């Protein structure tokens, strides 16, 4: 370990050398590193390889979900949604109680209720949790994917931004195989209405049921608009729009 003799006390890394302050004064050491090849082959890095693989599987599953619903994600996700979902899917993978360490994965884990509960109610926009701005409870029929909201009165049942005059509700259902990367998503109709005191019937029905077998995710989106000269414009600030996974089956 070398001691800094210079009048300038440096901290940080320069040219492969790390300068830092310790209880013994200002010191310098060569920056340490482990080659990627050693991590791949050295038996002492077995746990690291296992952790890296489970991390990869979680991020891969997260990316699959996010890439599958671009129409829903539009204007309804914040800039932390990817990292938050990555974290959730990695955590879900670790609940896999049957696969060997290093092979635990979301596809297997999501067969159990604990893992499903971790993903259910995930909000893509942390600024707008749908359960806090849509005060009327919705229903979901898993077999058909139909979402219903009975007796919705927008003026009292929706907490809307002050500049909003209209809202829309839409949904979707997707079937995912995180092991193969195969998915199929079907969207529902859109219910659009003025934010007023008139009762609005809400029934969101998928155009058809998604094909395939696997984990089923059900989405619900609430978006706000402003009417100007007969045209509804999406609010420039999307912080109040919400998109949530309302059921996992």
Residue pairs with C-beta under 8 A, 6 or more apart in sequence:
1 27
1 28
1 29
2 27
2 28
2 29
3 24
3 25
3 26
3 27
3 28
4 10
4 19
4 25
4 26
4 27
4 28
9 21
9 26
10 19
10 26
10 28
11 19
11 20
11 21
11 26
12 18
12 19
13 19
13 31
16 30
16 31
17 28
17 29
17 30
17 31
18 28
18 29
18 30
18 31
19 26
19 27
19 28
20 26
20 27
20 28
20 29
21 27
34 45
38 45
39 45
39 48
39 49
39 52
40 49
49 102
50 101
50 102
51 102
53 102
53 103
54 90
54 93
54 94
54 102
54 103
54 104
54 105
55 90
57 93
57 104
57 105
57 106
57 178
58 86
58 89
58 90
58 91
58 92
58 93
58 105
58 106
59 86
59 89
59 90
60 178
60 181
61 89
61 92
61 93
61 105
61 106
61 107
61 176
61 178
62 82
62 85
62 86
62 88
62 89
63 82
64 176
64 178
64 181
64 183
65 85
65 89
65 174
65 176
65 217
66 73
66 77
66 81
66 82
66 85
68 174
68 176
68 183
68 185
69 172
69 174
69 185
69 219
71 187
72 170
72 172
72 187
72 219
72 221
72 243
73 81
73 124
73 243
75 223
75 234
75 238
75 241
76 124
76 125
76 128
76 221
76 223
76 238
76 241
76 242
76 243
77 124
77 125
77 243
78 124
78 125
78 126
78 127
78 239
80 126
81 124
81 125
81 126
84 122
84 126
85 122
85 124
88 118
88 119
88 122
89 106
89 119
91 118
92 106
92 109
92 110
92 115
92 118
92 119
93 104
93 105
93 106
93 109
94 104
94 109
95 104
95 109
95 112
95 114
95 115
95 118
96 104
96 105
96 106
96 108
96 109
96 115
97 109
97 112
98 108
99 105
99 108
105 178
105 179
106 115
106 178
107 177
107 178
107 179
107 214
107 215
109 115
110 116
110 119
110 178
110 215
110 248
116 248
116 249
117 248
119 217
119 245
119 248
120 245
120 246
120 247
120 248
121 131
121 244
121 245
121 246
122 244
122 245
123 129
123 130
123 242
123 243
123 244
124 242
124 243
124 244
125 238
125 239
125 241
125 242
125 243
127 239
127 240
128 222
128 239
128 240
128 241
128 242
129 242
129 244
130 220
130 222
130 242
130 243
130 244
130 246
131 244
132 159
133 158
133 159
133 160
133 222
133 240
133 242
134 149
134 157
134 158
134 222
134 242
135 156
135 157
135 158
135 159
136 149
136 150
136 151
136 152
136 153
136 157
136 158
137 149
138 147
138 148
138 149
138 202
138 220
138 246
139 147
139 148
139 149
139 150
140 146
140 147
140 148
140 218
140 246
140 247
141 148
142 216
142 218
142 247
142 249
144 205
144 206
144 209
145 171
145 173
145 186
145 188
145 205
145 206
145 209
145 218
146 188
146 203
146 204
146 205
146 206
147 171
147 188
147 202
147 203
147 204
147 218
147 220
147 246
148 202
148 203
148 204
149 169
149 202
150 202
151 199
152 158
152 199
152 200
152 201
152 202
153 197
153 198
153 199
153 200
154 160
154 167
154 193
154 194
154 195
154 196
154 197
154 198
154 200
155 195
155 196
155 197
156 197
158 167
158 195
158 222
160 167
160 195
160 224
160 240
161 224
161 235
161 237
161 240
163 226
163 235
164 195
164 224
164 225
164 226
164 235
164 240
165 194
165 195
165 225
165 226
165 227
165 232
166 192
166 193
166 194
166 195
166 224
166 225
166 226
166 227
166 232
167 192
167 193
167 195
167 222
167 223
167 224
167 225
168 190
168 191
168 192
168 193
168 221
168 222
168 223
168 225
169 190
169 191
169 202
169 204
169 220
169 221
169 222
170 187
170 188
170 189
170 190
170 191
170 204
170 220
170 221
170 223
171 187
171 188
171 204
171 206
171 218
171 219
171 220
171 221
171 246
172 185
172 186
172 187
172 188
172 206
172 218
172 219
172 221
173 185
173 186
173 188
173 206
173 209
173 210
173 216
173 217
173 218
173 219
174 183
174 184
174 185
174 186
174 210
174 216
174 217
174 219
175 183
175 184
175 185
175 210
175 211
175 212
175 213
175 214
175 215
175 216
176 182
176 183
176 214
176 215
176 216
176 217
177 183
177 212
177 213
177 214
177 215
178 214
178 215
182 212
182 214
183 210
183 212
183 214
184 210
184 211
184 212
185 210
186 206
186 207
186 208
186 209
186 210
187 206
187 207
188 204
188 205
188 206
188 207
189 204
189 205
189 207
191 200
191 202
191 203
191 204
192 225
192 232
193 200
194 227
204 220
210 216
215 248
215 249
216 247
216 248
216 249
217 245
217 247
217 248
218 245
218 246
218 247
218 248
218 249
219 243
219 244
219 245
219 246
220 243
220 244
220 246
221 241
221 242
221 243
221 244
222 241
222 242
222 243
223 234
223 241
223 242
224 234
224 235
224 240
224 241
225 232
225 233
225 234
225 235
226 232
226 233
226 235
227 233
235 241
